[in-house]
Amino acid sequence: MRGFSRPAGAVRLGFRAAALDVFLLAALVVSFATLVAAHLSLSFGLAFRDPWWRGAVALVVPPFAPFFGFRERMFVRVALWAAGAVAWVLSSVVSTGG
């Protein structure tokens, strides 16, 4: 295109690099949404069981959610929480290049 100038220092990405960026962004969004949904599900599930205070603690201190959930036999929610956390950490590390 005539008259179009790229900003100084801008790098043109190829199709593969752009597709990888989109994939990593989607992985970050989906994994974080899974983690948040599983965390809220665990917290509210614990709040409706005795003792109710575990739900409040799990909501404020995230590592307690899978711990208390495992003790209350909420295995599927705990597995979703763990999978979301691992996927989010991995996609964060890969997307930052570290």
C-alpha positions as CSV (number, residue, x, y, z in Angstrom):
1,M,0.0,0.0,0.0
2,R,1.4,3.3,-1.0
3,G,1.9,6.0,1.6
4,F,1.8,3.5,4.4
5,S,4.7,3.6,6.8
6,R,5.3,1.2,9.7
7,P,6.2,2.8,13.1
8,A,9.9,2.8,13.9
9,G,10.9,-0.5,15.5
10,A,7.7,-2.3,14.5
11,V,8.2,-5.9,13.5
12,R,6.0,-7.6,10.9
13,L,4.7,-10.9,12.1
14,G,4.2,-13.8,9.8
15,F,1.0,-15.8,9.7
16,R,2.3,-18.6,12.0
17,A,3.4,-16.1,14.7
18,A,0.1,-14.3,14.6
19,A,-1.8,-17.6,14.8
20,L,0.4,-18.6,17.8
21,D,-0.4,-15.4,19.5
22,V,-4.2,-15.9,19.0
23,F,-3.9,-19.5,20.2
24,L,-2.0,-18.4,23.4
25,L,-4.5,-15.6,24.0
26,A,-7.4,-18.1,23.7
27,A,-5.6,-20.5,26.0
28,L,-5.1,-17.8,28.6
29,V,-8.7,-16.7,28.5
30,V,-10.2,-20.2,28.6
31,S,-7.9,-21.5,31.3
32,F,-8.5,-18.5,33.5
33,A,-12.2,-18.7,33.0
34,T,-12.1,-22.4,33.9
35,L,-10.1,-21.6,37.0
36,V,-12.4,-18.9,38.2
37,A,-15.6,-20.9,37.5
38,A,-14.2,-23.9,39.4
39,H,-13.0,-21.7,42.2
40,L,-16.4,-20.1,42.6
41,S,-18.1,-23.5,42.3
42,L,-15.9,-24.9,45.1
43,S,-16.4,-21.9,47.3
44,F,-20.1,-21.8,47.1
45,G,-20.4,-25.6,47.3
46,L,-18.4,-25.5,50.6
47,A,-20.5,-22.6,51.9
48,F,-23.6,-24.7,51.7
49,R,-22.0,-27.5,53.7
50,D,-21.1,-27.7,57.4
51,P,-18.9,-25.9,58.5
52,W,-20.0,-23.0,56.4
53,W,-16.9,-20.9,57.1
54,R,-14.8,-23.1,54.8
55,G,-16.6,-21.6,51.8
56,A,-15.7,-18.0,53.0
57,V,-12.1,-18.9,53.6
58,A,-11.8,-20.8,50.3
59,L,-13.2,-17.7,48.5
60,V,-10.6,-15.4,50.0
61,V,-7.6,-17.7,50.1
62,P,-7.5,-19.6,46.8
63,P,-5.2,-22.6,47.8
64,F,-7.7,-23.6,50.4
65,A,-10.5,-24.2,47.9
66,P,-9.1,-27.5,46.5
67,F,-7.9,-28.6,49.9
68,F,-11.3,-28.2,51.5
69,G,-13.0,-29.5,48.4
70,F,-11.0,-32.7,48.4
71,R,-11.8,-33.2,52.1
72,E,-15.5,-32.8,51.3
73,R,-15.2,-35.3,48.4
74,M,-15.8,-32.7,45.6
75,F,-13.3,-34.5,43.3
76,V,-14.5,-33.3,39.9
77,R,-14.5,-29.6,41.0
78,V,-11.0,-30.0,42.5
79,A,-9.8,-31.7,39.3
80,L,-11.2,-28.8,37.2
81,W,-9.6,-26.3,39.5
82,A,-6.2,-28.0,39.3
83,A,-6.4,-28.4,35.5
84,G,-7.4,-24.7,35.1
85,A,-4.6,-23.6,37.4
86,V,-1.9,-25.7,35.6
87,A,-3.2,-24.7,32.1
88,W,-3.2,-21.0,33.1
89,V,0.3,-21.1,34.6
90,L,1.7,-23.0,31.5
91,S,0.0,-20.7,29.0
92,S,1.2,-17.6,31.0
93,V,4.8,-18.9,31.0
94,V,4.7,-19.7,27.3
95,S,3.1,-16.4,26.3
96,T,5.7,-14.4,28.2
97,G,8.5,-16.3,26.5
98,G,10.0,-17.4,29.8
